[in-house]
Amino acid sequence: MPRISLFLFLFLLFISSCKKNNKVPGEGTTECILTDEEMLVIDQLNEQFTYLFEGAEPTQADPSLDPLINYLGDATFVGLGESTHGTKEFYQLKDKIFRRLVQEKDFKAIIFEIPWGNAMVVNEFVTEGLGSADAAVDQTFYWTYDTQEVRDLAQWIFEYNGNRAEEEKIHFVGCDPQGKDFKEERRFVAQLIGKVQPDSVANVLANYANLPNDLPAYSSQSESIHEANIEGTQQVYDYLVANKQELVTGSSNKEYEIALMAAHVIQHRELIYRTNDYGPKRDELMAFYSEWWQRIVGQDSKVAIWAHNFHVADGSDFGGQFIGTFLRQRHPDTYKNVGFSFGTGSAMAFLAGKNREFQSGVQRHTLPELQCHTANHVLSMVEGDQLYLIVEEFRNEVFSYFNSTKSFVQFGAGFNYNFIDNYIINVKLAKLFDVLIHFDEASASSLK
């Protein structure tokens, strides 16, 4: 990358001191001057290691992304993160990357952090033309992905699939065992049994009769209800396993595997809400379902996983149990991931309280100032408005910086700038991610 002159570099350092906000945006700020280490890292990033790209718009051609696409293209699983759940540029660039992975590297599916059954409704649109992108994305349950950017991706996959043969189509599927209810998952179990063994479908589905409609309150229901659901969901799964040969013969192996996965999701959704266990077990299951989808969509297929930074990260260095941790352990040579970062700008999120608890509904939040001595701050001082780094290329002080514990700003579905310290974490970014993509300024996603 071209090196800026020493004079211009020192001038930029002088005028680009950041402000750290402790309470209210624009008040109570303190001066922040780059450290010698940060200045050296920025200088080296300007000399090498940094790839600048033109923009995030999916329809805009950009040869600057070629090294990134070539780097990711040989992986079986590519995790595409996001350091907020409500940033337009993250969504657009992930869409852009996925389109190129499909067109140039033969990727077969995008696997979303969306409830399994709700994502299947989108998949029916993109593969079969059922409904519309608007209607399909509207029902995905999470506000985070009910955006124009995700609609644009779904519409593109639908148009790409066009008249392609079934084995050549691209899929939009989900891996999240959480959800609103069990409606869509039960539908796929019922469809398979009803198609092959219509006389048995009512008796088999009766095992789901006690499943709750109010999942958040389910853990407080009686032990007898819990036991009935544990037994009932297991019986349905066991029935599908025991009748595999007949069910596959009367349908297809793909239809059978999808119904079996639906039954597995129902089992484990019941478990998650019964035990209120939304942590590592959820990520373990999302990794498991991602692997299952990879097998279903085609022999030796390649897939991308769309989720938050932390879900796709490899957290093994500090004991984290994320999708990326499990996939890295099981596929050390064929899993690669991408983390996203931004300096300032806006994002959508619900308003969180002091302890990150829900306080009020989803709204546009602004991060008006760089947070001092964070990796986001350092990346924002590098030449260029948007850039990416491939971690295995790092050398010298750049490697040392990103391979040591540094502060990093990111948040999920909730945010409150008054408590900004809640969203500054201390991590070794070179351990978490294979690629880092940074935007100096981000904007809020377009919610529907």
KOLTI-435036 format. One record per atom (N, C-alpha, C, CB): residue in one letter; x, y negated, z. Coordinates in pm, whole numbers, plus 50000, padded with zeros to 5 digits. Atoms other than C-alpha are relative to their C-alpha. Glycine has a CB too. Layout:
% KOLTI-435036
AXYZ ...
END
This chain:
% KOLTI-435036
M500845011950000 M500005000050000 M500884987450000 M499055000050123 P499175012150004 P501314964649933 P500204994250138 P499394989649907 R499685005649868 R503044948450231 R499814984949998 R501455003650041 I500165014549993 I501994913750336 I501314993850046 I498844996150094 S498775006949963 S504734888550386 S500084998550151 S500084986249932 L499805001449856 L506254884650730 L499304987650052 L501484999450033 F500655012249954 F504984849050753 F498505001850012 F500304988549905 L501454998149997 L501414858450664 L499615009750110 L499495005149866 F500304990149897 F501524888250896 F500004993650139 F501015011649995 L499925006549869 L502664867451195 L498884989850016 L501364993350019 F501105009749994 F500104840751107 F498695007050033 F499884992449868 L501234992549972 L497314866551102 L499965004850144 L499875011949904 L499964995649861 L498454880251435 L499674988450095 L501385005850034 F500235011549913 F498384845251580 F498524996350005 F500814988149953 I501395004850003 I494864836851467 I498995010950031 I499694994149865 S500974989149988 S493334871351519 S499905005650140 S500355011249904 S500184995449863 S493474873851897 S498545003350024 S500494989550102 C501404996049980 C490394892652006 C499544995850137 C499815015249981 K500625003349873 K488014885052286 K499345012450056 K498974988549985 K500694988949937 K486864911352532 K498884994750086 K500965008550084 N501185004749929 N483334906052662 N499755008850121 N498774999849908 N500244992249879 N482704916753020 N498545000450039 N500804994550112 K501395000749955 K479084906553064 K499044997549885 K499834989150104 V500975004150101 V477144887752800 V500734995749875 V499104988550054 P499335004250123 P478064883052432 P500254985049996 P499195004249879 G499675014250012 G479914850352392 G500334993250131 G498884992949936 E499715006149870 E480434844552767 E501015008650076 E498694998350084 G499094992849914 G483104854053017 G501105007249925 G499245009750082 T499004993350080 T485704862352752 T501404996750049 T499864996149854 T498605002349966 T489454865552804 T500845002149875 T500465009350117 E499124998750115 E492264861152551 E500635013849998 E501094989150002 C499374987050016 C493744892952412 C501074999049893 C498965011049964 I498885000850094 I497164894052246 I500515014149974 I501144990950055 L499494986850037 L498444924452057 L501315003150071 L500215000749849 T498754995549937 T501144944552232 T501055002649892 T499765012850086 D498934996950095 D504514951852074 D499715013249929 D501365000750072 E500324987250061 E503394987752015 E498934998449893 E499535010150107 E501085001950097 E500194976751843 E500504992749875 E498864992250064 M499465007450114 M502084951951622 M500855009049911 M500824988150047 L499164990950077 L504554978751517 L499155010149922 L500985007450092 V500894990450068 V501795003651436 V499284993449884 V498975005850099 I500675007250107 I499914977651232 I500954997749883 I499444986550051 D499015002450105 D503094969151041 D500235012849920 D501324994950061 Q499754987350069 Q503725005950960 Q498775004549920 Q500405010850100 L501224996550074 L500085011450861 L499884991749873 L498774998050089 N500045008450119 N500374982250620 N501025004749896 N500274985550037 E498964995350092 E503544997350469 E499625013249935 E501335001350073 Q500314986550048 Q502215032950434 Q498875005850086 Q501265009250003 F501024992449927 F499625058150560 F498574994949976 F500304999650147 T501345005950011 T496675035050479 T499505000249857 T500004985850054 Y500675000450130 Y494285039950189 Y498854990050009 Y499485014249957 L501115009450008 L492045010650104 L498995005149898 L500504985849963 F501014996450098 F488745017049929 F499054988349980 F499225012650044 E500745011850044 E486264994349758 E498704997650075 E499705001149856 G501275002049932 G482985000449937 G499295013150023 G499124990749921 A500724988149958 A480425024550071 A498865003849906 A499464998150137 E501164997450086 E477675021949805 E500185013149923 E499804988349902 P499834986850062 P477105057849683 P500085000049849 P498895008850041 T500025000050146 T476525048249319 T501204992849939 T498734993549951 Q498855007650049 Q479715027449294 Q501215009249987 Q500324988250095 A498814991850021 A482635046349139 A501194993850073 A500315001549848 D498875005149924 D485805043449345 D501155010249998 D499594996850146 P498864990850005 P489035061549244 P500874999650125 P500864996749880 S499225000949876 S490535049649574 S499695011450096 S499744986850068 L500384988949913 L488675078449739 L500555013449951 L498495000850010 D499514987450055 D490395104749522 D500865007950098 D500794997349874 P499204992349905 P493035114149782 P499165006250113 P501074991250060 L500884994849895 L490295118350044 L499215012049949 L499054989050050 I500794989050055 I488125140149819 I500885012249975 I499324995749869 N499084988750023 N491115161549721 N500425006650131 N501244995249924 Y499604994549870 Y492105165450085 Y498885008450061 Y500394988750097 L501134992949940 L488625176050197 L499505011549912 L498874990450026 G500674991250095 G487735195749887 G500285014650013 G500354996049867 D499684985949986 D489465228449973 D499435006250127 D501495001949997 A500544994849874 A487785231750314 A498695007349976 A499784988650102 T501304993250003 T484885255550373 T498954991950075 T500125014150061 F500885008449919 F483365233050641 F500644986250012 F499765006350142 V499535013749982 V483715195050639 V499044992850094 V500124992549862 G500815007549905 G482425176150943 G500084985149970 G500445002750143 L500075014450028 L481295140650860 L499394992950119 L499174997249870 G500475006249877 G481025120051177 G499404986349980 G501124999050097 E500495013949998 E479665085851270 E500194995150142 E498494998949953 S499755004849864 S480715064451565 S498824992650059 S501214991050001 T501315003849947 T477165051351598 T498975007849919 T499754984349991 H501074993450073 H473855066551495 H499194990149916 H499085007250096 G500835009950068 G472675034351332 G500764990349913 G499244992450100 T499165008850081 T475295020851092 T499855003249852 T501465001250043 K500274998450142 K474505015850724 K501225005149924 K499534986949940 E498804996350077 E478065018450593 E500435014450026 E501144990650034 F499654986249973 F478705051450770 F499145009449917 F499855003150150 Y500924991350073 Y475615066950616 Y500254999649851 Y498564996050030 Q499785001250145 Q476295053450270 Q501295006949958 Q500034985349959 L498744994050040 L479915064550265 L499955015250014 L501154994250082 K500144985549988 K479055099350394 K499225005649881 K499295003750133 D500744996350120 D476505101650114 D500945000249879 D498814990249976 K499085001250114 K479145090149865 K501025011350000 K500714986450004 I499034989149989 I481685115349991 I499345013349964 I500605000750143 F500674987350026 F479145143649982 F499695001649851 F498715001050082 R500314999150143 R478055135549625 R501245004449922 R499484986549947 R498784996350072 R481655137949510 R500455014150034 R501134990250031 L499664986249964 L482255170049704 L499135009949924 L499855002150152 V500894991650080 V479235184649526 V500465000449855 V498554994950008 Q499725001050144 Q480195172549179 Q501405004849962 Q499834985949955 E498614997050035 E483935178549198 E500575012150073 E500864988150029 K499424989349919 K484495205049467 K499015011250029 K500514994450130 D500974989049996 D481375226949437 D499435002550140 D500635012649949 F500674998549871 F479895220249782 F498525003049977 F500174987350089 K501354994750022 K476485236649826 K498944994950097 K500055014750006 A501025004249902 A474795221050131 A500534988850087 A499565011850087 I499765009549892 I474635191750369 I499185004750118 I499644985349957 I500654994349881 I473815204150720 I499914988850104 I500805012450057 F500225011849915 F472295176650937 F499805003650146 F498804992349950 E500364999749858 E472105171151309 E498524995950011 E500944990350086 I501445002050003 I468325173551261 I499355013150042 I499504995449857 P500674987549963 P465885198851414 P499815009249879 P498654997050064 W499934990150107 W466045230651207 W498774999649910 W500165013950058 G501224999250079 G462415232151095 G499694987149926 G498855003650087 N500255012950066 N462105194951017 N500914998249879 N500204988450099 A499105000850114 A465165196750795 A499555009249887 A501425003650042 M500494990950103 M463585226250613 M498934993449913 M499455012750063 V500995007450079 V460765203150504 V500724991549895 V499114991150092 V499215007750097 V463385180750341 V500575009549894 V501144992350070 N499434990450095 N464985211450185 N498965004649898 N500575012050074 E501064996250094 E461645221250033 E499774989049896 E498705002950074 F500105010850097 F461505186949873 F501155000449900 F499974986450070 V498865001150091 V465045187249731 V500175012349913 V501284997650079 T499824987950080 T464915223349608 T498765004149922 T500415011350089 E501244995650063 E461245228049517 E499134988549952 E499225008650095 G500795011550041 G459935192849465 G498724998350078 G499685001149857 L501215001349918 L457355195749744 L500004986550071 L499895011650103 G500105012949933 G456225161249857 G500924989749938 G500325001450147 S499145011050045 S458525131049835 S501124998050101 S499194986949980 A498915003049907 A461745118649989 A499474992550121 A501094991849930 D500575007649889 D459745093850198 D499305009050100 D499034989549948 A500794991349911 A457355119850337 A500895010050071 A498915007349920 A499144989849941 A460075145550397 A500874994250111 A500885006549893 V499105005949901 V462455122250580 V499204993950116 V500884989349936 D500855005749895 D459585106050773 D499825009650118 D498634996349944 Q500344990449895 Q459005138250969 Q501245006750063 Q499075010549943 T498794993449949 T462635145751063 T500184998750151 T501204994349931 F500085000549853 F461815137351430 F500954989850062 F500315013750057 Y499065009649943 Y464965117251508 Y499934986749924 Y501445005749997 W500015013150065 W464695079851439 W501344997249932 W499684988950102 T498655003150048 T468455079851375 T500175002949852 T501015007950078 Y499844996350141 Y468045096351036 Y498784996649916 Y500315014849989 D501175004450076 D464695081550936 D500334986649937 D498724999050092 T499455012250058 T466545056250724 T499935000349848 T501444998050046 Q499965000850146 Q466665044050368 Q501225007149945 Q499994985349955 E498784993650047 E470205057050339 E499825015149987 E501164996950095 V500234985550006 V469125092850417 V498985003349891 V499515005450136 R500954998150112 R466175089350178 R500724999849866 R498924989150003 D499255000850126 D468575079149904 D500785012949975 D500964987950002 L499284987350016 L470655110349968 L499055011249961 L500735003650129 A500974989550032 A467595133049966 A499514998549856 A498814999550098 Q500475002250137 Q466375117249642 Q501085004049900 Q499614985249978 W498914996350091 W469795121749481 W500125015249989 W501324994050048 I499904985450005 I469935158749579 I498855005749917 I499985006050143 F501154995550078 F466425163649438 F500264998249850 F498734992250041 E499755002750142 E467425147349108 E501165008449948 E500284985149978 Y498874991650040 Y470725166049098 Y499555014349974 Y501114999850107 N500474986250015 N468945199349144 N499215001849870 N499145004150120 G500725000150126 G466575191248857 G499545013749956 G500864994249893 N500364987050055 N466205222048640 N501085010550022 N499734998749852 R498954990249974 R469215239948784 R499435013150052 R501004994550101 A500394987049947 A468955277048860 A500104999850152 A500895011349940 E500064999849854 E468225285749223 E501385000850063 E499155011750047 E498684998149939 E471795296949294 E500914988049980 E500665012449943 E499185011950024 E473135263749164 E499504987850076 E500054997149853 K500595011649933 K470935241149377 K500744996650130 K498525002650031 I499405005249878 I472205219749662 I498914999450108 I500644985949977 H500984999249892 H470505222650002 H500214989050103 H500085013750068 F500045009649889 F469575197650273 F499365007450117 F499204986649963 V500514991649891 V469245217750596 V500464994450134 V500475014649983 G499695004849867 G469495213150971 G500605010850087 G498774994550066 C499364990549909 C471425229251254 C499644997650146 C501504999549984 D500255003849861 D469965213151567 D498915008850061 D499594985150010 P501034991849935 P468135237151803 P498994991850079 P500645010050092 Q501005008549935 Q466395207751972 Q498864997249904 Q500644986750050 G501115003250089 G463065195951838 G498774995550075 G499685011649915 K501265004849944 K459545183351893 K499115011550044 K499274991449900 D500854988549973 D457755216851881 D500575012049923 D498514997249959 F499544987950068 F457955250951710 F499275002249867 F499825012250090 K500914998350113 K455585244851419 K500705005149874 K499324986949970 E499384996450127 E457925246651121 E500755013250010 E500954989049955 E499284987349984 E460045274851259 E499045011849997 E500805000050132 R501004989350002 R456955296151323 R499485002349858 R498824996750094 R500514998750137 R455825288850967 R500885009349917 R499924986249933 F499124991650080 F458885305450818 F499975014650044 F501434994750007 V500164986249954 V458535336151038 V498705005849945 V500015000750155 A501314995250046 A454855338850946 A499995002349849 A498904989950037 Q499984998550145 Q455525333950574 Q500645013149958 Q500744988449936 L499314987750038 L457965362750556 L499175012350034 L501355000950069 I500774988249960 I455885387650755 I498695000749922 I499724999850151 G501255000350074 G452685376450584 G500175004349856 G499414986350004 K499744996250139 K454255381750242 K500215015049986 K501214992649947 V499624985950012 V455515417050312 V499105009150080 V501445001950044 Q500824991749909 Q453395429950601 Q498814991750051 Q500865005350121 P501095008949961 P450205409050604 P499155005150115 P499114997449883 D500824994449891 D448435432750844 D500674998550137 D499725014649974 S499265000749874 S451135427451106 S500214985750050 S501345006649984 V499585013549967 V451545389751102 V499304994750125 V499744990749884 A500735005449884 A448825381651360 A500545005850130 A498515002949988 N499494993649878 N450115406951613 N501404995250034 N499995015249983 V498635004649972 V453715396151575 V499994985650050 V500885001249874 L500035014149960 L452945358951598 L499314997750133 L499304991949894 A500635001249868 A450835365151911 A501044998850111 A499085011950027 N498925001249901 N454155367652094 N500434985650022 N501195008349956 Y499675014249987 Y454515330052040 Y498874992050066 Y500314994249864 A501205006949952 A451145321952201 A500254990950119 A498955010150037 N499755007949879 N452645308052522 N501044989049982 N500435009150111 L499005010550022 L455195284852360 L499374986350027 L500565000749856 P500575012949958 P454735249252492 P499854990149886 P500854993850108 N500135011450090 N453495219052302 N500734987850054 N498534996749978 D499325011249934 D455085195352553 D501375004950047 D499154994450119 L498684994549967 L458755204852545 L500694992850117 L500884999449879 P499325006549887 P460075177852785 P499505004750137 P499834985249990 A500554995749871 A457745190953059 A500115015250020 A498544995850011 Y500024985449997 Y458395227652987 Y500765005950117 Y500575005449872 S499184994249893 S461085233353250 S499245000950132 S501264991850020 S500764999949875 S458545225853526 S498805009549998 S499514986050031 Q501114990450005 Q456025251553406 Q500335012450081 Q499705003849854 S499864988749909 S455475283853596 S501005010349949 S498655006650021 E499044989550034 E457965312253605 E499365010649911 E500555006450126 S500684989950081 S455355335553456 S499934995849853 S498595002750054 I500025005150137 I455035313253147 I501395001349939 I499534985349996 H498624998850049 H458815312153115 H500325014549964 H501004994850105 E499704985850024 E459085350053142 E499255005249877 E499635008450124 A500774995750116 A456325355052886 A500664995249871 A498564994750008 N499365005350120 N458165332852638 N501365006449975 N500154985050012 I498724993050017 I461525349052701 I499765013649934 I500725001950138 E500314986850055 E460005383052632 E499404998949860 E499025007650093 G500685001250128 G457785371452344 G500924996149887 G498894990050011 T499095004450106 T460465353152148 T501025010949966 T500734987250041 Q499084988950025 Q462815382852189 Q499335010949918 Q500535005750133 Q500714989650073 Q460165406852063 Q499864996649852 Q498625002150061 V500095004050141 V459665386751743 V501355001849931 V499534985449987 Y498674998650060 Y463405385551679 Y500345014749979 Y501064993350089 D499714985650011 D463755422751748 D499175006449889 D499725007050135 Y500864994550105 Y460825430051514 Y500624997349863 Y498584993850008 L499395003350128 L462535412051228 L501255008449976 L500364985149995 V498794991750015 V465785430751293 V499635014449969 V500854999450128 A500404986050018 A464035464551317 A499395002549863 A499025004150108 N500694998350128 N462095458750993 N500754993649884 N498614994050010 K499225007150100 K464915443250794 K499885006049861 K501454999850041 Q499984993850133 Q464995468450510 Q498714997549924 Q500255015050012 E501285002050066 E461285465850435 E499774985449967 E498875005350086 L500225014350020 L461215428050474 L500884994649887 L500284992450129 V499125004450108 V464215422850244 V499525005449866 V501445004650027 T500484993850123 T462855447149985 T498774992749946 T499685014750023 G501235006750042 G459525428949978 G500164985249976 G498955002150101 S499785014350025 S461065394249957 S501394998349938 S499874991650134 S498605001150042 S464785386749931 S500854999050125 S500244987749906 N499125001249884 N467805386850157 N500034985750052 N501425004649964 K499985014149959 K467795348650159 K498754996550082 K500094990849877 E501235002649925 E464135346650268 E500045006650137 E498795004949922 Y499914992949873 Y464795372450536 Y500934992650097 Y500505014449979 E499035006749913 E467865354450673 E499464986750052 E501334997849926 I500595012749956 I465995321250686 I498955002550108 I499374992449881 A501004996749898 A463105337050878 A500665004850129 A499025010749948 L499294995349881 L465525354551113 L500644988350074 L501075010349962 M499435011749936 M467315321651177 M498924991850068 M500764991449899 A501115007349938 A463965304851244 A499615006450133 A498784999649906 A500324993049875 A463185331551505 A501074997850105 A499815014949974 H498885002549908 H466615326451659 H499924985850056 H501365002249929 V500165013949955 V466055288651675 V498884999150103 V499704990649879 I501125000349904 I462705294151849 I500455005450135 I498805008249947 Q499484994449875 Q464395316252108 Q500844989850076 Q500845012549971 H499035008649931 H467095291252182 H499474986050026 H501274999249919 R500675012549963 R464905260352170 R499255002050132 R499014995449887 E500684996749874 E462815276952440 E501015000050114 E499295013749990 L498964999349897 L466025283552636 L500494986250039 L501165008549951 I499465013449974 I467345247952602 I499044991750084 I500304992949868 Y500955008449928 Y464145231352721 Y499585006350133 Y498774997649914 R500314993449871 R463495257352992 R501094997050103 R499865015249982 T498875001949908 T466965252153143 T500524985750002 T501115009249962 N499495013750013 N467445215453046 N501494999749970 N499714992150126 D498594999050037 D470795225252894 D500184994449861 D500505014750009 Y499865006650129 Y471485200052617 Y501464997249965 Y499214987049999 G498595002950018 G475275200452636 G500715009549907 G500685000150130 P499194991350087 P477865225252506 P499205011149932 P501095006250080 K500794989450063 K475215251952440 K499414995149869 K498895004850094 R500565005750123 R473595228952184 R501044999649890 R499444985950026 D498965000850101 D476895222952005 D500435013849953 D501204992450054 E499644986350040 E477745259852009 E498985005549900 E500085009150124 L501044995350090 L474415267451845 L500054992549867 L498614998350064 M499915007450126 M474835239451587 M501155005249914 M500184984950028 A498914993850075 A478185254651489 A499585013549944 A501255001650089 F500474986750040 F476595289251475 F499034999149882 F499325006950118 Y500955001650110 Y473725277351253 Y500684994549875 Y498854990850042 S499255004850117 S476165258751028 S500685011549930 S501044989450042 E499384988150060 E478045291350974 E498955008749932 E500755008050107 W501084991950057 W474765309350912 W499544994249866 W498805000850098 W500385006450125 W473755283850649 W501075001949894 W499734985250023 Q498924998450096 Q477155286350485 Q499955013849933 Q501364998050068 R500134986550057 R476595323750436 R498785000949909 R499915010550111 I501264998750075 I473045319150309 I500064993249864 I498864994050081 V500125008150122 V473595292350043 V500855005249886 V500374985850029 G499254994150110 G476065312949843 G501315005950044 G500244989849894 Q498744993549967 Q479055335649850 Q501164990349989 Q500225012049909 D498835008949996 D482225316849947 D499624985349982 D501005004149892 S500465013850017 S480185284649956 S500734990550095 S498494999150023 K499415010649918 K481435251750097 K498884990550041 K501134992549923 V501085008249946 V479265229450317 V500574988350079 V499075008550088 A499665011649917 A479375195550489 A499004999050115 A500004986949917 I500825001249879 I478015188550838 I499934985250037 I500585008650118 W500245014449975 W476495154250910 W499544998650145 W498924993949900 A500335001349857 A476515145051281 A500824988650059 A500275013550077 H499245010349931 H477945121151538 H501475003950006 H499444997850142 N498564997649986 N481715117251574 N500325011450097 N500694987450046 F499634990349899 F481815137651891 F499535014149965 F499424996050133 H500454986650038 H479805166451745 H500985006549902 H498614999449938 V499104993950098 V482195171351453 V501445000450048 V499924992349869 A498635000849949 A485305164551664 A500475013350055 A500104989250107 D499394988749931 D487695191051787 D500424995250139 D501235005849919 G499745004849864 G487565184652161 G500825009450085 G498734997550068 S499294989949921 S489755214052264 S501154994150081 S500535010849908 D498875006049930 D492585190952371 D499634995350140 D500554988549920 F500415004349866 F490525178152665 F498825008250052 F499644985249998 G501044991149948 G488145207352719 G498624997749945 G499954998850144 G501315002450060 G485325194252501 G499535011949919 G500054987749912 Q500604989050073 Q482965219552349 Q499004994449900 Q499315010250096 F500805006250103 F481675204452026 F499895009349879 F500614986449958 I500074992350125 I480635217651683 I501415001949945 I499094992949896 G498654999450056 G484135209151566 G500935008950079 G500574986449993 T499164991249917 T485715227551859 T499795014549960 T499694998150150 F500314986150033 F483935259951776 F500435003349857 F498505002650017 L499634997150138 L484485257151401 L501515000249982 L499384989749906 R498544999850010 R488165248851443 R500565013050057 R500614987950075 Q499534987449941 Q488605279151669 Q499795011849907 Q499305002550133 R500354988550083 R486895302551427 R500464998749855 R498515002150003 H499585002350139 H488035286551099 H501164990049999 H498804994749913 P498925009949981 P491395270151179 P500584994649870 P501105006150080 D499405004550126 D492485267850816 D498994994249902 D500725011549936 T501025004250098 T489175258750654 T498984990250058 T499275012249946 Y500875010549946 Y487565232950885 Y500774986950002 Y499505003750144 K499435013449994 K488325195950835 K498894990250039 K500654995949863 N501035009549954 N486575166250991 N500424985649980 N499695002450145 V499825014350026 V486165128950945 V499344992150113 V499394995949862 G500545009049899 G485745103651225 G499884985949945 G500895000050125 F500245013650047 F484365068651169 F500244989950113 F498554998649946 S499705010849905 S485265035651337 S499564986849940 S501524999650036 F500255013650048 F484274999151316 F500484990150105 F498494997849970 G499505010349910 G485504966551466 G498904991550059 G500974991149928 T501115008549955 T482534942851484 T498815002649909 T500404984849999 G501184998850084 G479044940351343 G498795004450077 G500265009549889 S501274996349938 S475654955251412 S499695014749974 S498864991149948 A500464986150014 A473964989051453 A498665001250068 A501035010150060 M501274997049935 M470575003051546 M500245009750116 M498995005849898 A499944991049885 A470165019551887 A498884996050096 A501414999550071 F500925004349895 F467725020652174 F500784992250104 F499285012350064 L499355007949895 L468474996452457 L500215008950121 L499164987450036 A499654991449887 A470285015552730 A500224991750126 A501255008449968 G499755006449872 G470555007053098 G501445001450043 G499095005650105 K498644999949948 K473625004753316 K500615013949999 K500024994450140 N499544986249997 N473865042553339 N499665007549872 N499415007250119 R500304994650133 R473085048052969 R498585005549987 R500995010849965 E501374995050005 E469465056353052 E499174991549904 E499385000050140 F500915007150089 F466665046652814 F499364988350073 F498925009549944 Q500595011949939 Q465465011352885 Q498864994449915 Q501064989450022 S501075004250091 S463485001052577 S500345004849860 S499804984550002 G499954993750130 G462975009452212 G501164996149911 G498774997149930 V498925001950096 V465235009951911 V499994985749947 V499875010249883 Q499865013850045 Q466534975951808 Q501394998049940 Q499764990150117 R498705003450058 R469394959251626 R500914994350108 R499834989949883 H499025004749903 H472464954751845 H501204994249926 H500445011550094 T498835006450060 T475494932951776 T501225001850088 T499744985149975 L498704999949935 L479114938651867 L500804988649938 L500745014149984 P499505012050068 P480354903351798 P501504998150006 P499354988050058 E498585002449980 E483954905951913 E500755013250006 E500244992050128 L499144988349987 L486784930751883 L500305002750147 L501314998049923 Q499684996149862 Q487404949952203 Q501505002150013 Q499225013050041 C498555000949992 C490964943552313 C500675013450025 C500404990450109 H499144988449977 H493634970652293 H499285013249981 H500584999550139 T500634987650041 T491354996352140 T500555003849862 T498444998749997 A499604995750135 A492145017151831 A499194992649895 A499835015249984 N500845007750093 N489234998851664 N500644986449972 N498574998150056 H499345013050013 H491044966051728 H501225001149910 H500414994650138 V498804998150080 V494304979051582 V499655002249854 V500825012050053 L500394997150139 L492574992651270 L499434987649932 L498985011349996 S500555012350059 S490794959451220 S501084990049964 S499024993650097 M498895008950032 M494164941651213 M500805004749879 M500914998850119 V499324995050118 V495364963450925 V499434993249876 V499865015449988 E500445006650123 E495194947750579 E498865007949935 E501184998549902 G501134993750067 G491894954550402 G498775000650089 G500375013849955 D501245000049923 D488244953850507 D499505013950034 D498944992749923 Q500374986249971 Q487724991450488 Q501145009149953 Q498655003949930 L498824991750026 L490315018950493 L499785014050056 L501264993650061 Y499994986849938 Y490955055350564 Y501435004950018 Y499205010149915 L498704994449964 L493835074750714 L499875015250004 L500494994550138 I499934985549994 I494745111450668 I501035003650106 I500355006449860 V499194998849880 V496155122051003 V501275008049977 V499215006350110 E498814991750017 E498565148850882 E501134992549929 E499655012649922 E498975008050065 E500445121750688 E500734990950098 E499384991849890 F499415009349903 F501255101951006 F501435003950034 F499154999550127 R498634998149955 R504895097551104 R500364988750097 R501005000349878 N499395010449916 N506945077851356 N499014994150100 N500564989049913 E500825006449897 E505165052351573 E498515001549974 E500344985350009 V501424998050031 V501855056951390 V499545013350055 V499754999349847 F500374986949943 F501815093751481 F499964999450152 F500995011049954 S499955000949853 S502815086151840 S498794992650055 S501294993050045 Y501135008049953 Y500085059951874 Y498715008249998 Y499844987549915 F501284992950011 F497195081151747 F500035013650068 F499645001749854 N499904987149931 N498515112651916 N500074998450151 N501225007449951 S500045002649856 S498475096052257 S498644994150037 S501154990350043 T501315004549954 T495495085552467 T499834985049979 T499795003650148 K500305013950028 K494015053052339 K498514997550020 K500434996249856 S501415003749985 S490775034452401 S499354999049863 S499874986550077 F500724999650127 F488135037952131 F498544997050028 F500175013849929 V501405004149982 V484685021952095 V499105008549912 V499824985049967 Q501044993350076 Q481755043651990 Q498795001950091 Q500505013849943 F501204997149922 F478165050152099 F499065008349916 F499304987050047 G500924991150068 G475295073052013 G498664993349974 G499805012550081 A501355005050026 A471545067452013 A499664987850083 A498985010850025 G500275011349913 G471665041452293 G501204990850015 G499565004950136 F498915009849987 F473695009752352 F499514988050078 F500524995649862 N500285012849935 N473854978352564 N501324992750013 N499315002050141 Y498735007350001 Y476584952852502 Y500354994150137 Y499954988949897 N499715004949865 N476244940152859 N500855009950079 N498704997250074 F499234989649932 F477804973052966 F500965006549901 F499065010750064 I499154995250109 I480354975952687 I501005010450047 I500724988349937 D499014990449952 D482804995052906 D499475014449999 D500444996350141 N500574986550009 N480365024352899 N500335006849869 N498494999550019 Y499844994750135 Y481195028552532 Y501444999549951 Y499124992449904 I498574999550031 I484975026152544 I500575012550065 I500744987050051 I499524987149951 I486395061152575 I501505000949978 I499275011749931 N498564998150013 N489985072752613 N500275013849940 N500704998550138 V499824987550073 V490945099252358 V501264999449915 V498775002849911 K498924998850097 K493715111652132 K499365002349864 K501005011750038 L500744999150126 L492225104351792 L500625009949903 L499934986349935 A499344990650089 A494815125151608 A499685014450035 A501494997950002 K500424986649959 K493645155451806 K498555002649965 K500215001850151 L501434998450025 L489965149151743 L499685001649852 L499254988150055 F500415001350140 F489935141851369 F501165002549905 F499414986349975 D499034998550108 D491715150251045 D500084987449915 D499645012049912 V500085012450078 V490625117750878 V499334989550087 V499225002049865 L500665011349936 L489775083551021 L499604989949892 L500944993350107 I500505010250093 I487595059150823 I499564988050083 I498825005549912 H500275012149921 H487345023350947 H499434988949913 H501284995250069 F500565012250058 F485204993350858 F500274988550097 F498465001549971 D499795011649913 D486254959450992 D498674994850055 D500724988849924 E501325004849959 E482594949151001 E498935009449947 E499764985549950 A501074990850038 A479534971450996 A498654993050012 A500035012950088 S501365005449993 S475824964850953 S499025011050038 S499594993549867 A500994990549951 A472714981251092 A499385007949886 A498914992850079 S500684991650098 S471125010150908 S498574994949978 S499995014950046 S501345004650038 S467775004450734 S498975010150045 S499904997649848 L500994990749947 L465185021750951 L498684998149928 L499824998150151 K501335000650060 K461775030050803 K498944999350109 K499755012249908 
END
